Amino acid sequence: MQNQKARYVRKVLEVFISGRFSPVTALRVARWLTDGKNSREKLQALSELWERSKKENP
């Protein structure tokens, strides 16, 4: 179950950072990121995306 949550979080963040979304959607994602639920998975996914972006854009 934990691994499934991590995959879900990673997928949501990957989709979100890959495109432009309405201000309403951006606010929803921001609220979701800071709601206190699944914090470990969110932090891990954000860290992985950050490291990937550093490698792609040195």
Helices and strands as residue ranges (DSSP letters): H 2-17, H 23-33, H 39-56
